[in-house]
Every structure is written in C-alpha cells, then in structure tokens.
Amino acid sequence: MHRSQVDTLDPRRPHWALAVEAPSRDWIAAPGCRPHARFLVDGISMAPSRERFEVFDSRADCLTWIMAHRRELSEHMPGAKLHPVPLADWLLGLA
C-alpha cells in the first residue's frame, strides 16, 4: 500500500503494519538517517520506507508475515528490531 492510499482503509476496523527503528545513525538500510528514525516496512523491497508498506488485518497476521519473511528482512535491515504496530498509532507518532 502507498501512504497516499491510507484514506481508503475502513476506519471502523484496526489495521496493522510492520514498523522498524533505525539502530544507528546512517544505518545501512536507510543511509543518512538519524538514530532511532521510524519507518514502516515495504513488503516488496523488504526495506524501510516512509511511503510504501504492508497492511495487515491483525497483529497475528503481521507476526505470521514476519516469520515467513524473516530471512529477507534480516538481510535487508541488519540489526533492526521489527514490531507490529497499529497503523493509526504509528501514523500519529504514538507507536
């Protein structure tokens, strides 16, 4: 999903996304970033993104997707901690 499409989501149900925090300044997965910069994960490139991201119906669906793609995620984002977040909270800066 592209960030510009967020308003097409049904606001009556929760949506989940996979978030990642940069472990260090100028992190290899996001050159030029500051430490602890927040990103969502693009499911196509398996890399941090502020524009494209995967949307899940539940936390469990997000965790299942993480487990299915854990090798690719760790290769593209070394040293990062991945965690499912409610998309609305992340967009508001609460998660």
N, C-alpha and C positions, 0 to 999 in steps of 0.2 A: 504494500500500500504506500502511496505517496502522501506526504504530510498535507498536501492541498486537498486530499480526499477525506480528511477526518470528519468533516461536517456531514458526510454521507452515512456515517455509522449510526446505528439505532441508539439514541441516548438513554433509552429505558433499560438497557442491559449493560453490564460491565464488559469491558474489553481489556485484554491483557497484551503486553508487549514484553520483549526481552531487552533489558537495559544493561549497559556496561559502563564502567567508570575507568577512565584512563589511570593506570597505575603510576605513571610518572610523566614528567614534562617531556614534550617532544616524543611521545610514545610512538613506536614503530608502526602501529596500526593507524595512527592519526598524527602524522608529522605536524609539528607546530602547535600542538595542543598544550594546554596547561595541565598540571597535575589535578586529578580528580574531575576532569571535564566529563560531562554526562553525554552519553549517546544512546540511541536505540540501535538495534542490530538489523542490518539489511539481510534478508533471507536469501537473496540471490548471490551477493558478493561475499556473504558471511563476514562482513566487516562493519565497523562502527559507522553510523550515519545519522545525520540530523534531518534528512529528507525522506528516505525510504526505510520501511520497517515492516516486519511481520505482525499481524494482529491475530490474537487467539481468543477463543470463546471463554476459556477458563485458565486458571493458574496451572491446573493439571495438564491441559493441552500444551501449554508453553513448556512445562518441565519435560514432557514427553518429546517435544521437538528438540529441546536442548540435548537430551540423551541420544537421540537419533543422529544428531549432527555434531556431537562433542569433539570429534577429531578435527573436523574442518574449522570449527570455532576456535579451538586452541591453537591451530596453525596460523590462522589469520589475525588472532588477537592474543598474542602471548602475554601471560602474566595478568590477564584481566579477570575480574570476578563478574560473572554473569548472574543476573537475578530477574525473575519475572516481576513485573510491576503493573499495577492498574494503569492503563494508558492515560486516563483523565488525570490521575495524580501526577504522573510523570510530566505531562504537558503543562500542568500548573506549577511544577517545581516542587511538589510535595513528596515525591518518591525518587 
